[in-house]
Amino acid sequence: MNINDLLIFRTVVQTGSFSKAAAELNYTQSNISMKIQNLEAMYHTTFFYRGHRGIRLTPKGEQFYEMVLKMLHLYEKSFEVLQDSEENRGLLRIGSMESTAALHLPALLTTFHKAYKQVDITILTSPSQQNIERLENYELDGAFVVGPVYKENILAKEFVCEELVVITSSKHKRIDSLRDVEDSTLITFHHGCSYRAILEHWLHEDGVRPQKRMEFGTLDGIIGCVAAGLGVTLLPRAIAQRYMDTQSLSLHILATKQAQIPTWFIYRNDEVQSPALKYFLETIDAYDYPSI
């Protein structure tokens, strides 16, 4: 077994198909099948159920997949950890909610880049739940999420605390309780968004069941539709304040709800932590966030 065998196994799992893995890796399908069969023979077990509807992992396959993700992560990070250079190099893959990326990351990344110009950063915006899953699958080095996150293999530090407000068009009637939005369309990010989950929890608590919903993948889409009077949403106050100069919006504070919600930066509790991630954590600790 070598690193290439592990890469093949990971690709098969992530694509869900021998043929798709072969196309992605530029192998023949027979070559991919043989590599997987050799791995199964070496471990004297079966990693995949094979059927007319495709493949899926066996329980042993799921265990092996978790180990493969960790082994490949350690292999990739070993080059950063063991590099013989005085320059602070490396690669960071950071997940973020779109609201955090819009509000806070420009200033944070500017500070980080000034100190560590040789570190390359990729920012991937997704809802909190998807960021957590990507972190666990070693697709990210860290992520900004609404927390806290209670998982043994994940560490977290508080980043900022946001005040959540109901946002409507400026022509919407005053909102004093969630009963006032029962006839409104809820405009939210897709499933997995923490702000959406909080709003749905609040509505359930108050016995409110809106009949209409609209989902968007972008912040601009949500704000634009809210400003046009198509519905209401729940987002950080700072987001609404950023858009109020150009959009007709009103903010509504729900005094009966705990609306101060922390955003956390989460990362795996790895035995080996890359220098680039250490630099990023230090920047989070030292950075003085500007008032918004």
C-alpha angles and dihedrals in degrees: 000000000000139000091272090059090054091048089053092049092049092049092050091052095045095046093039093222142075091220094050091047090051092051092048094048095038093241131128115260090239089056091052092048091050092051091052092046090051091052091049091049092049092053094036092231143094118253099182138043106221121204146139090279093054133260135314134178122267117221088264089048091054090051092049092047091057090051092046091054091052094045093050091046091053090046093052094044094046089078091058096043096047100037113130099223139111091217118097099237134161146104127266126193108196126184121208143173109250092243092054091046090053098043108034114011099073092063094039094048092047090057092045094048093052090058100035109030094160094060113095116213128198116193117203117189117211139136116282097258093052091048090053092051092048091050092051090049092053092246090120135038093209141344143204110233141157104260170065098249116204105204126128095224096049129080123199141193127189113253108178138337117234129201109223119215136177108250123206138158115282089251094058119111119256114282116215098157138009089261085076092065098047092105094041129096113250111228113197147145118270123285112298095047110130094212089054090049091050092050092048090049092051092048091050091049091054095042093244117149114185112200100207131061138175124194127203135180096212136059092225090055093052095046093045093053093045091050089050089058097249095128148311135278143187118234140139115294090236090061092055092045090054091055100038095089091061104025132056100242138152128200124218123193118207105214092191094060133075096240101168101102124179123223113214134201108222130192136167122272091238124173088225117043119193118240090235091059091047089054090050093050090050090052091052091050094048101039119107106211115222118237113259 
